[in-house]
Amino acid sequence: MSGLPEGRAVVYCEGAFGTTNGKTAHGLVRRTRRYEVLSVVDSRHAGRDAGEVLDGGPSGTPVVATLEEAIERARAAGTPATHFVVGLAPDGGRLEARDREVASRALAAGLDVDCGLHDFLSEDPDLVAIAERTGARIRDVRKPPPRSELHFFSGKIDDVDGLKIAVLGTDSAVGKRTTAWLLVEALEAAGLSAEMIGTGQTAWMQGVRYGMIMDSLISDFVSGEIEHAVWLAWTEARPDVLVLEGQGSLMNPAYPGGMELIAAGRPDVLVLQHAPTRKHYDGFPRYPMDPLDVQIRALEAVSKRPVVAVTLNHEGIPDDDVRSTCEAIAREHGRPCVDVLRFGATGLVDAVRPHVRRLPPGRS
């Protein structure tokens, strides 16, 4: 992708790294084309390697206690920071006063600030004044495009005859985006061309080539923007496979984004990401998680397409039990189950490969 990386980033995730509210930071530590990630700010894990906190193995990205430590560390290494990226992903997408104050210090230090939350920093006059004084840029990733640039659903999705795979989830913040990236990379390693269709601010920050930010859009245009992103990826890149990043889940009370992706993206097969230790929907303890078999049946009924594999989020599962948990899910639900973070995505490629073919225009 031309023009990337844009710069060297300090990722801010105070109090949330390693939790579901830090998923944007997690995505940037694992992979990004948009930035070179220098460090993560979270005083709770200061001194550790970010990869060890997330995945149990070193990534080479240190966790530091403060913004100032991150700036000084980068300067001493001869790689001065250019960007401050808000890696927090709290429920509701709001930025606390404490975190806004850290963003103001980043602007005062001359760093460009990228934020993917619903609170738009570019509308804060105090922050704007600091940015104007230092020449820094504020970029609100979730700010919606002008309405004149938005697309309404037209049916052109039927022109796409590469295989469309939707990586959906049984809950929000369950690992759909990470699984989608790993599937794309594994497909490419297997000799197939693939494009990721990003649907959230983190995928944009990771430098995805095609996509939109679903929850920044007026509802009338969500379907059209999904359709346009898939269609554009097909017409420009002609990949064998298009992998749609899921949002929320079909039954999550706050984030039911799976319905729009099914209706407008018109996937040919589904992959379902699942965290079996979760007892309730993320952030909503009064709402018990619907069983996996119920969610599979609901998705297949709505989409009229098969769930060809379950992908495991191993949170709360002892290391020695991950493989047996996958095997038990596969036996019970009659489809392969793969932990792509622990064991790689080769098994997932095996599950979708039989469906890779040029499909005729239109759908039966």
RAQUI-V637659 format. One record per pair of residues at least 24 apart in sequence whose ideal C-beta (glycine too) atoms are under 10 Angstrom apart, sorted by the first residue. I is the first residue (numbers start at 0). GAP is how many residues later the second one is. D is the distance in Angstrom with one decimal. If there is no record, write none. Layout:
# RAQUI-V637659
((I/GAP/D) (I/GAP/D))
This chain:
# RAQUI-V637659
((0/32/5.7) (0/33/8.5) (0/206/5.8) (0/207/8.7) (0/208/5.6) (2/30/10.0) (2/31/9.4) (2/204/9.6) (3/28/8.9) (3/29/4.8) (3/30/5.6) (3/31/8.4) (3/32/9.9) (3/203/5.2) (3/205/9.8) (4/27/7.7) (4/28/6.5) (4/29/6.0) (4/30/5.4) (4/31/5.2) (4/32/9.3) (4/77/9.7) (4/78/9.5) (4/202/7.7) (5/27/9.3) (5/28/5.7) (5/29/6.3) (5/30/9.1) (5/76/7.8) (5/77/7.1) (5/106/8.4) (5/108/9.1) (5/201/8.6) (6/27/8.7) (6/28/6.2) (6/29/7.3) (6/31/9.8) (6/73/9.7) (6/74/8.0) (6/75/3.4) (6/76/4.8) (6/78/9.8) (6/104/9.0) (6/105/7.0) (6/107/9.8) (7/27/6.8) (7/28/4.7) (7/29/8.0) (7/30/5.3) (7/31/9.7) (7/66/6.7) (7/69/9.9) (7/71/5.6) (7/72/7.0) (7/73/5.3) (7/74/5.1) (7/75/6.8) (7/103/9.7) (8/25/8.2) (8/26/3.8) (8/27/6.8) (8/28/5.3) (8/29/6.3) (8/30/8.7) (8/31/9.8) (8/61/9.7) (8/65/9.7) (8/72/6.9) (8/73/7.4) (8/74/4.1) (8/75/7.3) (8/76/4.8) (8/78/9.2) (8/102/8.8) (8/103/9.1) (8/105/7.9) (8/196/8.8) (9/25/9.4) (9/27/8.2) (9/28/5.8) (9/29/5.7) (9/30/7.9) (9/31/6.3) (9/54/8.4) (9/57/6.6) (9/59/9.6) (9/60/4.3) (9/61/7.0) (9/63/9.2) (9/64/7.2) (9/71/5.0) (9/72/9.2) (9/73/7.1) (9/74/5.4) (9/75/7.1) (9/77/9.4) (9/96/7.5) (9/99/9.8) (9/101/7.2) (10/24/8.2) (10/26/5.9) (10/27/8.2) (10/28/7.2) (10/29/4.8) (10/30/7.0) (10/31/9.2) (10/39/8.5) (10/50/8.3) (10/52/9.6) (10/59/8.8) (10/72/8.9) (10/73/8.4) (10/74/5.0) (10/75/8.2) (10/76/4.2) (10/77/9.6) (10/103/9.8) (10/194/9.2) (11/27/9.8) (11/28/7.9) (11/29/4.8) (11/30/8.3) (11/55/7.0) (11/58/8.6) (11/72/6.3) (11/73/6.8) (11/74/5.5) (11/75/5.7) (11/76/7.0) (11/87/7.1) (11/90/6.2) (11/91/7.6) (11/94/7.8) (11/101/9.3) (11/103/9.3) (12/27/5.6) (12/28/6.4) (12/29/4.9) (12/31/9.7) (12/32/9.1) (12/37/9.2) (12/50/8.7) (12/72/9.3) (12/73/8.3) (12/74/4.0) (12/75/5.9) (12/76/9.0) (12/86/9.7) (13/26/9.5) (13/27/5.9) (13/28/5.4) (13/29/6.5) (13/30/8.2) (13/51/9.2) (13/52/8.9) (13/53/9.1) (13/73/9.2) (13/74/7.7) (13/82/9.4) (13/84/7.6) (13/85/6.7) (13/88/7.2) (14/27/6.6) (14/28/7.9) (14/29/6.5) (14/73/8.4) (14/75/9.8) (14/81/9.3) (14/83/8.9) (14/84/9.0) (15/26/7.0) (15/28/8.9) (15/71/7.8) (15/72/5.5) (15/73/7.7) (15/74/7.4) (15/83/9.8) (16/24/8.5) (16/25/4.0) (16/26/9.8) (16/27/7.2) (16/28/5.8) (16/31/9.5) (16/33/7.2) (16/36/6.3) (16/37/8.0) (16/46/6.7) (16/70/7.5) (16/71/9.3) (17/24/7.9) (17/26/8.1) (17/27/6.8) (17/30/9.7) (17/32/9.1) (17/35/4.9) (17/36/6.5) (17/45/9.4) (18/25/9.7) (18/69/10.0) (18/70/9.5) (18/71/9.9) (18/154/8.9) (19/69/7.7) (19/70/9.5) (19/71/9.0) (19/151/9.3) (19/152/7.9) (19/153/3.9) (19/154/8.4) (19/155/9.9) (19/255/9.9) (19/258/10.0) (19/262/5.7) (19/263/7.8) (19/295/9.0) (20/66/9.8) (20/67/6.3) (20/68/5.7) (20/69/5.0) (20/70/7.4) (20/152/7.9) (20/261/9.6) (20/262/8.9) (21/31/9.5) (21/32/9.0) (21/65/6.3) (21/66/6.7) (21/67/6.7) (21/68/9.3) (21/151/9.4) (22/64/8.6) (22/65/9.2) (22/66/4.8) (22/149/9.1) (22/150/5.2) (22/151/9.4) (22/152/8.5) (22/153/10.0) (22/154/7.9) (22/155/8.8) (22/177/9.3) (22/179/6.7) (23/61/8.0) (23/62/7.4) (23/63/4.7) (23/64/6.7) (23/65/4.6) (23/91/9.8) (23/92/6.0) (23/93/9.0) (23/117/9.6) (23/153/9.7) (23/176/8.6) (23/177/6.8) (23/178/4.5) (23/179/9.9) (23/181/6.7) (23/182/9.4) (24/25/8.1) (24/29/9.1) (24/36/10.0) (24/38/9.8) (24/60/8.2) (24/61/8.8) (24/62/2.8) (24/63/7.3) (24/64/8.0) (24/177/8.9) (24/180/9.8) (25/24/8.6) (25/27/9.2) (25/28/5.7) (25/29/9.1) (25/61/7.9) (25/63/8.9) (25/147/9.5) (25/149/9.1) (25/151/9.3) (25/152/7.6) (25/176/8.4) (26/60/8.4) (26/62/9.2) (26/150/6.1) (26/151/6.8) (26/154/8.3) (26/173/9.1) (26/174/9.7) (26/175/4.3) (26/176/7.6) (26/178/7.2) (26/179/5.8) (27/33/8.9) (27/57/6.7) (27/59/6.2) (27/174/7.4) (27/177/6.1) (27/178/6.7) (28/24/8.7) (28/25/6.3) (28/26/8.9) (28/30/5.8) (28/31/9.7) (28/32/5.4) (28/34/9.4) (28/58/8.5) (29/24/7.2) (29/25/7.7) (29/29/7.6) (29/31/9.7) (29/147/9.5) (29/148/6.3) (29/151/7.7) (29/152/9.1) (29/176/8.6) (29/311/9.0) (30/146/10.0) (30/147/8.5) (30/150/6.0) (30/151/9.2) (30/154/8.6) (30/175/6.0) (30/176/8.8) (31/53/9.1) (31/170/9.1) (31/171/9.8) (31/173/6.4) (31/174/4.4) (31/175/5.9) (31/176/9.7) (32/172/9.6) (32/173/6.5) (32/174/3.1) (32/175/8.1) (32/176/8.8) (33/49/8.9) (33/51/8.9) (33/80/8.6) (33/170/7.8) (33/171/5.7) (33/172/6.4) (33/173/3.9) (33/174/9.0) (34/46/9.9) (34/47/8.6) (34/48/6.0) (34/50/6.7) (34/79/8.5) (34/170/7.5) (34/171/8.9) (34/172/8.1) (35/25/10.0) (35/43/7.6) (35/45/9.6) (35/46/9.1) (35/47/9.3) (36/24/5.5) (36/46/9.4) (36/48/8.2) (36/50/9.4) (37/24/8.3) (37/26/9.3) (37/32/6.7) (37/33/9.2) (37/35/7.6) (37/36/4.9) (37/39/8.1) (37/41/6.4) (37/42/9.0) (37/43/5.7) (37/44/9.4) (37/45/9.1) (38/24/7.0) (38/25/5.1) (38/28/9.7) (38/30/8.2) (38/31/4.6) (38/32/9.3) (38/34/6.4) (38/35/7.1) (38/38/10.0) (38/42/8.3) (39/24/7.3) (39/30/8.3) (39/45/9.8) (39/47/6.9) (40/24/7.4) (40/25/6.6) (40/26/5.8) (40/27/9.6) (40/28/7.9) (40/29/5.6) (40/43/9.0) (40/46/8.3) (40/61/7.8) (40/65/9.8) (41/45/8.8) (41/46/9.8) (42/26/9.5) (53/124/9.9) (53/287/9.1) (54/123/9.8) (54/286/6.4) (54/287/8.8) (55/263/8.1) (55/285/9.5) (55/286/9.2) (65/36/8.5) (65/39/9.3) (66/35/5.6) (66/36/9.0) (66/38/5.8) (66/39/6.0) (66/42/7.8) (66/44/8.7) (67/34/9.8) (67/37/7.6) (67/38/9.9) (67/41/8.3) (69/36/9.4) (69/41/9.8) (70/34/9.3) (70/35/8.4) (70/38/5.9) (70/39/9.6) (70/40/7.7) (79/29/10.0) (79/30/9.4) (79/31/9.5) (80/25/8.7) (80/28/8.2) (80/29/9.3) (80/30/5.9) (80/31/9.6) (81/28/8.6) (81/29/6.5) (81/30/6.3) (81/54/9.6) (82/28/6.0) (82/29/4.9) (82/30/7.5) (82/31/6.1) (82/53/9.5) (82/54/9.1) (82/56/9.2) (82/122/9.9) (83/25/8.2) (83/26/9.9) (83/27/4.3) (83/28/7.1) (83/29/4.9) (83/30/7.4) (83/31/8.9) (83/52/8.7) (83/54/9.9) (84/26/9.4) (84/27/9.0) (84/28/7.9) (84/29/4.8) (84/30/7.9) (84/31/8.4) (84/54/9.6) (84/56/9.4) (84/120/6.5) (85/27/7.4) (85/28/7.0) (85/29/4.3) (85/30/6.6) (85/31/6.4) (85/33/9.6) (85/35/8.4) (85/54/9.9) (85/55/9.1) (85/115/9.5) (85/119/9.5) (86/27/9.9) (86/28/9.8) (86/29/8.8) (86/115/8.7) (86/118/8.6) (87/27/8.9) (87/28/8.8) (87/29/7.1) (88/27/7.6) (88/28/7.9) (88/83/9.7) (88/84/7.3) (88/111/9.0) (88/112/8.3) (88/113/7.4) (89/27/7.6) (89/28/9.8) (89/193/9.3) (90/81/9.0) (90/82/9.4) (90/163/7.4) (90/164/9.4) (90/191/8.2) (90/192/4.9) (90/193/9.1) (91/25/8.8) (91/26/7.0) (91/27/9.4) (91/162/8.6) (91/191/9.2) (92/24/4.4) (92/25/3.6) (92/26/7.1) (92/49/7.0) (92/108/8.8) (92/122/7.8) (92/123/9.6) (93/24/6.4) (93/25/5.4) (94/24/4.4) (94/25/9.6) (94/26/7.5) (94/29/9.6) (99/24/7.2) (99/26/8.9) (99/27/7.5) (100/25/10.0) (100/26/10.0) (102/24/6.6) (102/27/9.3) (102/35/8.5) (103/25/9.7) (103/26/5.8) (103/27/9.4) (104/25/9.0) (105/24/9.3) (105/25/9.9) (105/28/9.8) (105/30/7.8) (106/24/5.0) (106/25/9.5) (106/26/8.5) (106/27/6.1) (106/28/9.8) (106/29/4.8) (106/30/9.1) (106/31/7.2) (107/25/8.0) (107/26/6.2) (107/28/8.4) (108/25/7.5) (108/27/8.2) (109/24/4.7) (109/25/6.7) (109/26/5.5) (110/25/6.0) (110/26/9.2) (111/24/5.4) (111/25/4.4) (111/26/7.6) (111/27/6.9) (112/24/7.4) (112/25/5.1) (112/26/7.1) (112/27/9.2) (113/24/8.3) (113/25/4.8) (113/26/8.3) (113/27/6.2) (113/87/9.2) (113/90/9.3) (113/91/6.8) (114/24/7.3) (114/25/5.7) (114/26/6.6) (114/27/7.9) (114/28/9.6) (114/86/8.7) (114/90/10.0) (115/24/7.9) (115/25/4.2) (115/26/5.5) (115/27/9.9) (115/84/7.9) (115/85/3.1) (115/86/6.8) (115/87/10.0) (115/88/7.4) (115/89/6.4) (115/97/7.9) (115/100/9.2) (116/24/8.5) (116/25/6.5) (116/84/8.0) (117/24/5.9) (117/25/9.6) (117/83/9.8) (117/97/8.1) (117/98/8.1) (139/61/9.5) (139/76/9.2) (140/59/9.4) (140/60/4.6) (140/61/9.0) (140/63/5.6) (140/64/6.7) (140/72/6.8) (140/75/8.2) (141/58/9.0) (141/59/5.5) (141/62/9.1) (141/71/5.7) (141/73/7.3) (141/74/4.4) (141/75/9.8) (142/70/9.1) (142/73/6.9) (143/68/9.9) (143/69/8.1) (143/71/9.8) (143/72/4.7) (143/73/6.0) (143/74/7.0) (143/77/8.9) (143/81/10.0) (144/67/8.5) (144/68/9.1) (144/71/8.2) (144/72/8.2) (144/76/9.0) (144/80/8.6) (146/70/9.9) (146/71/7.2) (146/73/9.4) (146/74/7.7) (148/72/9.6) (148/76/9.7) (149/62/9.2) (149/67/7.1) (149/68/7.3) (149/70/8.4) (149/71/4.1) (149/72/9.4) (149/74/6.7) (149/75/6.4) (149/78/8.8) (150/61/9.2) (150/70/6.6) (150/72/9.0) (150/73/3.8) (150/74/5.7) (150/75/9.2) (150/76/7.0) (150/77/4.2) (150/78/9.0) (150/80/9.1) (150/81/9.7) (151/68/7.1) (151/69/6.4) (151/71/7.8) (151/72/4.2) (151/73/9.1) (151/75/9.0) (151/76/9.3) (152/67/9.3) (152/68/8.6) (152/69/8.9) (152/70/4.2) (152/71/4.5) (152/72/9.0) (152/73/8.2) (152/74/5.4) (152/75/8.8) (152/110/8.5) (152/111/5.9) (153/69/9.7) (153/70/7.0) (153/73/6.9) (153/74/8.5) (153/77/8.8) (154/72/8.1) (154/111/9.7) (154/207/9.4) (155/68/9.6) (155/71/6.5) (155/72/7.8) (155/74/9.2) (155/75/5.0) (155/76/9.8) (155/78/9.5) (155/79/9.1) (156/66/9.4) (156/67/10.0) (156/69/8.4) (156/70/4.6) (156/71/8.9) (156/73/6.1) (156/74/6.1) (156/77/9.0) (156/107/6.9) (156/108/7.2) (156/109/5.0) (156/206/9.0) (157/69/9.6) (157/73/9.4) (157/108/7.6) (157/201/9.7) (157/202/9.6) (157/203/5.6) (157/204/4.9) (157/205/6.5) (158/71/9.9) (158/72/6.5) (158/75/7.2) (158/76/7.7) (158/202/6.1) (158/203/9.1) (159/67/9.0) (159/70/5.9) (159/71/5.9) (159/72/9.8) (159/73/8.3) (159/74/4.2) (159/75/8.3) (159/78/9.9) (159/79/9.9) (159/82/7.1) (159/105/9.4) (159/106/7.9) (159/108/9.8) (159/199/8.3) (159/201/8.6) (160/73/7.8) (160/77/9.6) (160/107/9.8) (160/196/8.8) (160/197/5.1) (160/198/4.5) (160/199/6.7) (160/200/6.3) (160/201/9.4) (161/30/9.9) (161/31/8.5) (161/32/8.9) (161/33/8.3) (161/68/9.1) (161/71/8.5) (161/72/5.7) (161/75/8.9) (161/76/7.1) (161/77/5.4) (161/78/5.9) (161/79/6.1) (161/80/5.3) (161/106/9.2) (161/194/8.6) (161/195/9.3) (161/196/7.4) (161/197/7.8) (162/24/9.7) (162/29/9.1) (162/31/9.2) (162/76/8.8) (162/77/6.7) (162/78/4.8) (162/79/7.1) (162/80/9.2) (162/104/8.9) (162/105/5.5) (162/106/7.3) (162/189/7.4) (162/190/9.5) (162/192/5.6) (162/193/5.0) (162/194/6.8) (162/195/8.5) (162/196/7.1) (163/33/8.6) (163/66/6.7) (163/69/10.0) (163/70/8.9) (163/77/7.9) (163/78/5.0) (163/79/8.2) (163/80/6.6) (163/97/10.0) (163/101/6.3) (163/102/6.5) (163/103/4.6) (163/104/5.0) (163/105/7.9) (163/106/9.9) (163/141/9.3) (163/191/9.7) (163/195/8.6) (164/29/8.9) (164/32/9.8) (164/76/6.3) (164/77/7.2) (164/78/5.1) (164/79/6.8) (164/100/9.7) (164/102/6.1) (164/103/7.1) (164/104/5.5) (164/105/7.4) (164/106/6.1) (164/140/9.9) (164/143/8.3) (164/144/9.7) (164/183/9.5) (164/186/9.9) (164/187/5.9) (164/190/8.0) (164/191/9.3) (165/31/9.1) (165/33/10.0) (165/76/9.5) (165/77/8.1) (165/78/4.5) (165/79/8.6) (165/80/6.2) (165/92/7.9) (165/95/5.4) (165/96/6.7) (165/99/6.0) (165/100/9.2) (165/101/3.7) (165/102/8.8) (165/103/7.8) (165/104/5.3) (165/105/7.2) (165/106/9.3) (165/133/9.0) (165/137/7.9) (165/139/8.4) (165/141/9.8) (166/29/9.4) (166/30/9.9) (166/76/6.3) (166/77/6.7) (166/78/6.3) (166/79/5.2) (166/94/9.4) (166/100/9.2) (166/103/8.0) (166/104/4.8) (166/105/8.1) (166/106/6.4) (166/142/9.8) (166/144/7.5) (166/181/9.4) (167/76/8.6) (167/77/9.5) (167/78/4.1) (167/79/8.7) (167/80/9.0) (167/81/6.8) (167/82/7.1) (167/89/9.0) (167/90/4.9) (167/91/10.0) (167/93/7.0) (167/94/7.9) (167/99/8.6) (167/102/5.8) (167/103/7.1) (167/104/5.6) (167/105/7.1) (167/106/10.0) (167/127/8.9) (167/131/6.5) (167/135/9.1) (167/139/8.4) (168/77/5.3) (168/78/8.6) (168/79/7.4) (168/80/4.9) (168/81/8.8) (168/83/8.4) (168/86/9.5) (168/88/9.4) (168/89/7.5) (168/102/9.4) (168/103/6.9) (168/104/4.3) (168/105/7.3) (168/106/8.5) (168/113/9.9) (168/126/9.0) (168/142/8.9) (168/144/8.5) (169/79/5.6) (169/80/8.5) (169/81/7.8) (169/82/8.6) (169/88/9.6) (169/102/6.5) (169/103/7.0) (169/104/4.6) (169/105/7.1) (169/106/8.9) (169/108/7.9) (169/111/9.0) (169/119/6.7) (169/120/7.5) (169/121/9.1) (169/122/6.4) (169/124/9.5) (169/125/5.0) (169/126/9.0) (169/129/9.4) (169/140/9.0) (169/143/9.0) (170/77/8.1) (170/78/5.2) (170/80/8.6) (170/81/6.0) (170/84/8.6) (170/102/8.4) (170/103/8.1) (170/104/6.4) (170/107/6.0) (170/109/9.0) (170/110/5.7) (170/111/5.2) (170/112/9.6) (170/113/9.7) (170/118/6.6) (170/119/9.5) (170/124/9.3) (170/142/8.7) (171/74/9.4) (171/75/7.9) (171/76/4.8) (171/77/6.2) (171/80/5.2) (171/82/7.4) (171/83/4.4) (171/84/9.6) (171/85/8.3) (171/109/7.4) (171/110/4.9) (171/111/7.8) (171/112/9.6) (172/75/9.1) (172/76/9.9) (172/79/9.7) (172/82/8.8) (172/102/9.2) (172/105/10.0) (172/109/5.1) (172/110/8.4) (172/140/9.4) (173/72/8.8) (173/74/9.4) (173/75/7.5) (173/78/9.5) (173/98/9.7) (173/99/5.1) (173/100/7.1) (173/101/5.2) (173/104/7.8) (173/108/7.5) (173/137/9.4) (173/139/5.2) (173/141/8.7) (174/71/9.8) (174/98/5.3) (174/99/9.2) (174/100/7.6) (174/136/7.5) (174/137/8.8) (174/138/4.6) (174/139/9.3) (174/140/8.6) (174/164/9.8) (174/165/8.5) (174/166/7.4) (175/24/9.3) (175/68/9.6) (175/69/6.1) (175/70/4.0) (175/71/7.7) (175/72/9.0) (175/73/8.7) (175/81/9.9) (175/82/9.5) (175/95/8.7) (175/96/9.2) (175/97/4.9) (175/135/8.6) (175/137/9.3) (176/25/6.2) (176/26/6.0) (176/29/8.1) (176/31/9.3) (176/68/5.0) (176/69/7.9) (176/70/9.1) (176/96/9.4) (177/24/9.6) (177/67/9.6) (177/95/8.8) (177/133/9.5) (177/135/9.2) (177/162/7.7) (177/163/6.8) (178/64/9.2) (178/66/9.0) (178/67/8.8) (178/92/7.1) (178/93/9.8) (178/94/5.4) (178/130/9.9) (178/132/4.9) (178/133/9.4) (178/134/8.6) (178/159/8.9) (178/160/9.7) (178/161/5.3) (178/162/8.1) (178/166/7.6) (178/169/7.8) (179/28/9.5) (179/63/5.0) (179/64/7.4) (179/65/4.6) (179/66/7.5) (179/91/8.4) (179/93/9.0) (179/131/9.7) (179/160/9.7) (179/165/9.9) (180/25/7.6) (180/27/8.8) (180/62/8.4) (180/64/8.4) (180/159/9.4) (180/164/9.3) (181/61/9.9) (181/129/8.9) (181/156/9.7) (181/158/4.6) (181/159/7.4) (181/162/7.4) (181/163/4.4) (181/166/7.8) (181/167/9.9) (182/58/8.4) (182/60/5.5) (182/88/7.2) (182/126/9.6) (182/128/8.5) (182/155/9.7) (182/157/7.2) (182/162/5.2) (182/165/5.6) (182/166/7.2) (182/168/9.9) (182/169/7.7) (183/24/9.6) (183/55/9.2) (183/57/7.9) (183/58/9.5) (183/59/5.3) (183/61/9.8) (183/161/8.8) (184/155/9.8) (184/159/9.5) (184/160/7.2) (184/164/9.9) (185/154/7.9) (185/158/6.9) (185/159/3.6) (185/160/6.0) (185/161/9.1) (185/162/6.6) (185/163/4.9) (185/164/9.7) (185/166/9.7) (186/52/8.8) (186/53/7.5) (186/54/5.5) (186/56/7.7) (186/158/8.2) (186/161/9.0) (186/162/5.9) (186/165/7.9) (186/166/8.6) (186/169/8.3) (187/51/9.5) (187/52/9.7) (187/53/9.4) (187/161/9.9) (188/155/9.5) (188/156/8.8) (188/157/8.3) (188/160/8.2) (189/50/9.9) (189/155/9.5) (189/156/7.9) (189/159/5.2) (189/160/9.1) (189/163/7.4) (189/166/9.5) (190/49/9.1) (191/47/8.0) (191/48/4.5) (191/49/5.9) (191/157/8.1) (191/160/9.5) (191/161/8.0) (191/164/6.3) (192/44/7.3) (192/45/7.5) (192/46/4.3) (192/47/4.9) (192/48/7.3) (192/49/9.9) (193/39/9.9) (193/43/9.3) (193/45/5.3) (193/46/6.6) (193/47/4.4) (193/48/7.3) (193/49/6.1) (193/155/9.9) (193/162/9.6) (194/34/9.8) (194/35/9.0) (194/37/9.7) (194/38/4.5) (194/39/8.2) (194/41/8.9) (194/42/5.3) (194/43/9.3) (194/44/4.5) (194/45/9.4) (194/46/7.6) (194/47/5.4) (194/48/7.2) (194/49/9.9) (195/37/8.6) (195/43/9.6) (195/45/9.8) (195/46/8.2) (195/47/5.2) (195/48/8.3) (195/49/6.5) (196/29/7.9) (196/32/5.3) (196/33/5.6) (196/35/9.3) (196/36/6.1) (196/37/9.9) (196/45/5.9) (196/46/6.7) (196/47/4.7) (196/48/6.3) (196/64/9.1) (196/68/7.4) (197/31/7.9) (197/45/9.9) (197/46/9.0) (197/47/5.5) (198/26/9.2) (198/27/7.4) (198/30/8.1) (198/45/7.1) (198/46/4.8) (198/47/7.3) (198/48/5.1) (198/49/9.9) (198/58/7.5) (198/61/9.0) (198/62/7.1) (198/66/9.0) (199/45/6.8) (199/46/9.4) (199/47/6.1) (199/48/9.8) (199/57/9.0) (201/43/9.1) (202/42/5.7) (207/25/9.8) (207/37/8.0) (208/24/7.2) (208/27/8.6) (208/28/7.7) (209/24/9.2) (209/26/8.0) (209/27/7.9) (209/29/9.8) (209/32/8.4) (210/33/9.1) (210/34/7.4) (212/34/9.6) (213/31/9.5) (213/33/5.3) (213/34/9.0) (213/41/9.9) (213/43/6.0) (213/46/6.8) (213/47/8.2) (214/32/7.2) (214/33/8.7) (214/40/8.1) (214/42/7.4) (216/43/9.6) (218/41/8.8) (221/25/9.9) (221/35/8.8) (221/37/9.9) (221/38/5.1) (221/39/9.4) (221/41/9.4) (221/42/7.3) (222/36/10.0) (222/37/6.0) (222/38/9.4) (222/40/6.2) (222/41/3.7) (222/42/8.9) (223/40/7.4) (224/35/9.5) (224/39/8.3) (225/34/6.3) (225/35/6.3) (225/36/9.8) (225/37/8.4) (225/38/4.1) (225/39/5.2) (225/40/9.3) (226/36/9.6) (226/37/4.9) (226/38/7.3) (226/39/8.1) (227/36/9.3) (228/35/9.6) (228/36/8.7) (229/31/9.8) (229/34/8.2) (229/35/5.7) (229/36/8.0) (229/37/9.3) (239/116/5.7) (239/117/8.8) (239/118/8.5) (240/27/9.6) (240/28/10.0) (240/108/9.6) (240/111/7.5) (240/112/9.5) (240/114/9.0) (240/115/6.1) (241/25/8.8) (241/26/9.4) (242/24/9.5) (242/28/8.7) (242/109/9.3) (243/26/9.6) (243/27/9.8) (245/24/9.1) (245/25/8.7) (245/26/8.8) (245/27/7.3) (247/33/9.5) (247/34/9.3) (248/24/8.9) (248/25/9.8) (248/32/7.8) (248/33/9.1) (248/40/9.3) (248/41/9.0) (248/46/7.5) (248/49/10.0) (248/50/9.4) (249/40/8.9) (249/45/6.7) (249/48/5.8) (249/49/6.0) (249/52/7.1) (249/53/9.5) (250/30/7.7) (250/36/8.9) (250/38/8.3) (250/39/5.1) (250/43/8.2) (250/44/6.4) (250/47/6.9) (250/48/9.6) (251/29/5.1) (251/30/7.3) (251/31/9.1) (251/32/8.0) (251/35/8.2) (251/37/9.2) (251/38/9.6) (252/28/6.3) (252/30/9.5) (252/31/6.0) (252/33/9.3) (252/34/5.5) (253/27/7.7) (253/28/8.6) (253/29/7.1) (253/30/6.8) (253/33/9.0) (254/26/8.6) (254/27/8.3) (254/28/9.2) (257/37/9.5) (257/40/9.3) (257/41/7.2) (257/44/8.4) (257/45/9.1) (258/40/9.8) (258/43/7.0) (258/44/9.6) (260/42/9.3) (261/37/7.4) (261/40/5.8) (261/41/4.6) (261/42/9.3) (261/43/8.1) (262/39/8.3) (262/40/8.6) (264/38/9.7) (265/37/8.6) (265/39/8.7) (265/97/6.5) (266/32/10.0) (266/36/6.7) (266/38/6.0) (267/35/9.4) (267/37/6.1) (267/38/9.0) (267/40/9.6) (267/84/9.4) (267/87/6.2) (267/88/9.6) (267/89/9.3) (267/91/6.6) (267/95/8.7) (268/34/9.2) (268/36/5.9) (268/37/5.9) (268/38/7.8) (268/39/4.7) (268/40/8.6) (268/82/8.6) (268/83/6.2) (268/85/9.5) (268/86/5.1) (268/87/9.7) (269/26/8.8) (269/29/5.7) (269/30/7.6) (269/32/10.0) (269/33/6.4) (269/35/5.9) (269/36/6.8) (269/37/4.6) (269/38/6.8) (269/39/8.7) (270/36/7.3) (270/37/6.6) (270/38/5.2) (270/39/7.7) (270/40/5.9) (270/64/9.7) (270/65/10.0) (270/67/9.1) (270/69/9.7) (270/77/6.8) (270/80/7.7) (270/81/7.3) (271/24/6.5) (271/27/6.8) (271/28/9.9) (271/35/5.1) (271/36/9.1) (271/37/7.5) (271/38/5.2) (271/39/7.1) (271/61/9.4) (271/63/8.8) (271/65/9.6) (272/36/9.8) (272/37/7.8) (272/38/4.8) (272/39/8.0) (272/40/6.2) (272/67/9.1) (273/36/5.5) (273/37/7.1) (273/38/6.5) (273/39/6.5) (273/55/7.5) (273/59/9.5) (273/63/8.2) (274/37/7.8) (274/38/3.8) (274/39/8.0) (274/40/5.5) (274/41/7.7) (274/42/8.9) (275/34/9.5) (275/36/7.4) (275/37/8.1) (275/38/8.9) (275/39/9.2) (275/40/8.5) (275/41/7.4) (275/49/6.6) (275/50/9.9) (275/52/9.0) (275/53/7.1) (275/61/9.7) (276/36/8.5) (276/37/8.6) (276/38/6.1) (276/39/3.5) (276/40/6.2) (276/48/9.3) (277/35/8.3) (277/37/7.7) (277/38/8.0) (291/37/7.2) (291/40/8.2) (291/41/6.5) (291/45/9.8) (292/39/7.8) (292/40/6.4) (292/41/9.8) (295/37/6.5) (295/38/9.4) (295/39/8.1) (303/59/9.0) (303/60/9.6) (304/50/9.8) (304/58/9.6) (305/29/8.2) (305/49/8.7) (306/26/8.5) (306/27/9.9) (306/28/6.4) (307/27/6.3) (307/28/7.9) (307/40/9.0) (307/43/5.0) (307/44/6.0) (307/45/10.0) (307/46/8.5) (307/47/6.9) (308/24/9.9) (308/26/5.7) (308/27/4.8) (308/28/7.0) (308/29/6.3) (308/31/9.9) (308/38/7.9) (308/39/5.7) (308/40/9.8) (308/41/8.9) (308/42/4.0) (308/43/7.2) (309/25/6.2) (309/26/7.4) (309/27/4.4) (309/28/7.7) (309/29/10.0) (309/38/9.8) (309/41/9.5) (310/25/9.3) (310/26/7.3) (310/27/5.5) (310/28/7.2) (310/29/5.7) (310/30/9.0) (310/34/8.4) (310/36/9.4) (310/37/6.5) (310/40/9.6) (311/25/5.8) (311/26/6.8) (311/27/4.1) (311/28/8.1) (311/29/8.5) (311/30/7.9) (311/31/9.2) (312/26/8.0) (312/27/9.8) (312/28/8.2) (313/25/5.5) (313/27/7.1) (313/28/6.1) (313/29/10.0) (316/25/9.6))
